[in-house]
Amino acid sequence: MPRRDPGPSVKDPELYEKLRDEGSSKEKAARIANAAAGSSRTAVGRKGGKAGDYEDWTVEELRKRAAELGISGRSGMRKKELVTALRSH
């Protein structure tokens, strides 16, 4: 498969390619690749976990977060759909 050119804003193109091959969106792959380039790849995995599980959030909180991320169709989504959309973004 030909390599994709992630552009000059991606700081770790190898990790970006790996994440894209695993099915991550362009935005998510770039975000993770850039975070990993700023520290170490193992440190990036330890950063998370401060926000709590999406299941513990209210629908209003989930919709607000979905709006921040630009997820379309969020106003008609149920809680389970919002959680799925946020996790896959």
N, C-alpha and C positions, 0 to 999 in steps of 0.2 A: 504494500500500500504506500502511495507517495506521502511524504511528510507534509504536514500542513505548516504554513508559516504563521506563527502566532503574532507576529509583529514585534516592534521594538519595545513595547511596554511590558512584555513578559520577561521576567528576570531569570527564570529557570526553564528553558524550553524543553529539556528532557522530561522533567516532571510534568510539565503541561501536556506533552504528547501522551505520556503514560495515563494521565487522568482522563484525557479525551478518549483514548482507546478503551478505557473502562466505562465510558458512557457519561462522564461528567459534562455539564454544559460548558460553553466557552468561558462564560463569566466565572463560574465556580472553579474551573481548572486554572484560570489566570490568577484568581484571588489566592488559591492555595499555593501555586507555584511562586508567586511573589512573596508571600509570607514565609515560605521555606527558604527563599534566597536571603531574606533579612536575618534569619537566625540559622537554625538547623532543621532538617526534615523531622527529626524526632521531637524537637521542641514544639513544632507546629501542632502535632497531635495532642500534646498535653495542654494546649492553651484553652481548649473548650470546656464546656461543662458548667459555666457560671449562670446560664439563663434558666436552667431547669427544663423539665420535659414539656414539650408542647401540649401534651395531654392535660397538664395542670393549668394551662392558660385558658382564659375565657375566649369565646368566639370573637368578641370585640378586640381583644388584645392580638389574637391571631390575624384578624383582618387588618389591623393597624400595621403589624409587621409585614404582612403580604403587600400592603400599599407601599411601604418603605422599599421593598425589593422590586416593586413594579410587576407583581403577578397579576395577570389579567383574569377577569371573571371571578374575582374574590368575593364580590358582594353577593353572589348567588350560591356560594359554596357552603356546605355544612362543615361542622367542626372537623370531621375525619378527612374530608377533602382538603381543607385548609392545611392540616397537619401534613398530609401527603405532599401537597404542593410546596410547602416550605422546606420539607426535608429533601425534596428532589431538585430544588432550585440551586 
